[in-house]
Amino acid sequence: MDEHLSFEIGEWILRMSLAGTGEVALLAGVCELLNGAGFSLVRAAAGSDLLDPTLDGYGVRWNKGQGATEQEFNRNPGAVVSTAWIQSPFYYLQQSGNEAMRRRLDASYRRGEFPVLDRFQDEGMTDYAAFMVRVGDSVRIGAVGGMRSSWTTDAAGGFTDAQIEILTGIMTPLAVAVVLLTHSRTARTLIATYLGKDAAQRVLAGNIARGRAEPINAVVWFSDLKSFTRISDKVGPVDMLALLNDYAEAQVDAIEENGGNVLKFIGDGMLAIFPSEGAVPACTRALNAAADQRRRIAKLNERRAASGLPVTDTHLALHVGELLYGNVGSPRRLDFTVLGPAVNEAARIEGLCVSLDQAVIVSSAFAEAAGEARSRLVSLGRYAMKGVSRPQELFTLDPG
């Protein structure tokens, strides 16, 4: 009977995970099935480490009467490992190499070993079981080495031996489901981190063939840092990297919060686009992002100057036109980017920021397409640019 119940629940877990059920619904469903079989669970948790630039791990916690909620554990580079983690059952399993541990929270329990279990005993829980299911190196992605879970009951006498066997029996299918979902989340996060959200969605939808690109109309954002070569000659590599990260963050946040997509970093430069079905909203969002980044960089410079760190600024060009958006490269090494004369022209316009002493320069095509946002621009006059057939009028943000 116990083996049959483990098999039924394991089959349910695998069916639900293949159907795309998330961890929250999955753990809640497992707890409901177990309680329906007489477990009297009051608390359960399951999760794993993540390969993520901002998160250390992801998990789900279920509490009787409250349901399941997700938990994200933020990454804090350089931080000391917390005492709570070192004194936890999961840390014990990780360090010991054991696959499971159990503590009866009755009169025989030795308090002080795990503070969290002391609290569980004070709250009336009677038994605790934790499991660590590890995966092999061939299916490991970064720190994602498997699944850890815990199960707590308030039943008189705690878990029965048969119930522990049932829990043990469902660990493998539950770990397969959690690792599958974790790998899917990891893949999506990594692709979005390196390609940008929009390009990542297109790649994950199947656009991975060389030469597969589509024409789009978009605003092109082309920027770089002012006097970066001079600054990099004066600071060490660690300070240079910190500077690049600070100013990249200010720009990326401004771009993404205004609907743009950062496609790539080119040294100290940045290429982004603001796609839209209409030019007016794309131009408006791009101008909002340009103004937003000016505010962010002003605040950043105040903080860096107060800390005695070098400060700089950005040069930015905005242009609008038709682009090819897709894959370019070799069959096994592709770049998902934009191509076309509009990109080259944006780079030429950005190159005039130094000679015209402007932080932001906008093309005549952008100004013509901006609609009411055109009132936010003032003319700089007509200029000739290398590689551009005719001189054109250029604009900048109205200081007022």
FENKA-V733041 format. One line per field, one symbol per residue. phi: phi as a letter, one per 30 degrees, with the letter a starting at -180 (. if undefined). A space follows every 50 residues. Layout:
# FENKA-V733041
phi = ???
This chain:
# FENKA-V733041
phi = .ddddeddddddeddddddjddddddddddddddddcjdhdcaabaladb cbdbbdababbcbeicicbdbccddbeiddddddddcceddeddddidca bbbdccdddcdjdbeddedddddjdcabbbbbcccdddcdchddckbcbb bbbcdeiiddddddddeddcdddddedddddddddddddddddccjdddd dddddjdbcdidbbdbcadccbbacdhddddddccddddddddedddddd dddddddcicbdcacbiccbcbbbdadbdedddddddddddddddddddd ddddddcicdbbbccbcbbbldbcclcbkcecbcbcacbkeddddddddd ddeddchbdbbbddddddcdiddeddcbdcjcbcbdicdbdbdcbbdded
